[in-house]
Amino acid sequence: MHELGIVVHVIKQIEQLAKENNVKEVCELTLEVGEVSGVVKEYFVDAFEWSKKKTEYMKNTKLNLIFIEAISYCEDCKETYKTTAYGKECPKCGGGNTYLVSGRDVMIKEVKVI
């Protein structure tokens, strides 16, 4: 379960930023989660809810997750396609000269504070 590791890392970043900016409380956190990041939503939410209880600024933080579609690019035909539907092989030309453009990362999108 790598979700806990990601949660701990994100919380450390947010807690440090809150401290540096004299924040009273982090009210809301929005994360973008890639479709092929390997994150299981239920595990991530459980890990976040457990971990935030041990924080200084995030005890009442509402978590929002936005899932980002996995898109690949084919260097042969210069087209993009939905990765989860076709994998590494381009559905337009059948080529395998492709790479993932989006949908792998977990990124902080927005933090609301008081």
N, C-alpha and C positions, 0 to 999 in steps of 0.2 A: 504494500500500500504506500505508494509514493506521494499520495495526496497530503499526508501529514507533513512531509518534508517541504512541500510547496507552500502549504499553509503557514508553517513556522517561518519560512523565509519571507513571505509576504508580510506577515504580522511584524516581524523584526524591522522591515523597511518602513512600514507605516508608523510604528511606534517611535522610531528614530526621527522621522520627519515631524511627527506631532511634537516631540520634545524640543526639537530645534526651532520650531515655529510657535512655541508657547500656546499650543492648542489645548483647549479645555477637554474636548471629547471628540472622537471620531464617530459621526452619526451613521454614515453610510459608505460602503465600499463597493465599487463596481469593477469587476474583473472580466476581461475578455479571455475565453478559454477555447483553444483550438480544438476542432472536431477530432483530430488525430493526435492530440496531446497525451492521450492515455488516461486523462482524468475521468474518474467516475463521479458523476455529480453527487450522488447520495453520500459517498465516502468523503468527498471534499467538504460538503456542507456539515457533516457530522464532525469532521476534524476541526473545521473552523469554529463551530459552536462550542466545542470542548476547549479549544485553545484560547479563544477570546476571553474566557473567564479568568485567565491567568495574566491578563494584560493590565496596563495602567490606563490607557486611553480608549480601549476598544470593547469594554465589557458589554455595551449595549449596541454595538455596531450591527446594522442591517447589511447583509451580504446580497449583492445582485450578481448573477452570472449571465454573461452574454456569450453564447456559443458561436464561434466563427467557423464558417464552412471551409473545408479543406479543398484548395484549388491547386492544380498542377499546371505547368506550362510545358508545351512541346517545342523544343528547339528546331525540329524538322519542319513542322507546318505552321509554327508561330501562333498556335491557338492555345487557349486555356480550357480546362475541363474539370469537372467535379471528381476529385481524387477517390473518394470513398466508393464511387460507382464503378470506376474503371481501373484503379490501382496505378501501376507504373506505365502501362501501355496506353498510348494515346488512342482514344476511340475514333478520332477523325482520320488519322493516317496510318495507325497501327504501329507507329514508331515507339521505341523505348528510350529515346533521348529526351527524357523529361525530368523535371524537378519540381518539388513542392514550393509553392509561392506563399501560401497562407494556410493557417489551420493547425500549426504545430505548437504554438507558444501559449503561455499563460501570462497575461500582461495586466498591469494596473491601468484601468481606464479613467476612473474618477474616484476622488475621495471627498466626502462632504464632512465638514468639521464645524464646531462652534468654539 
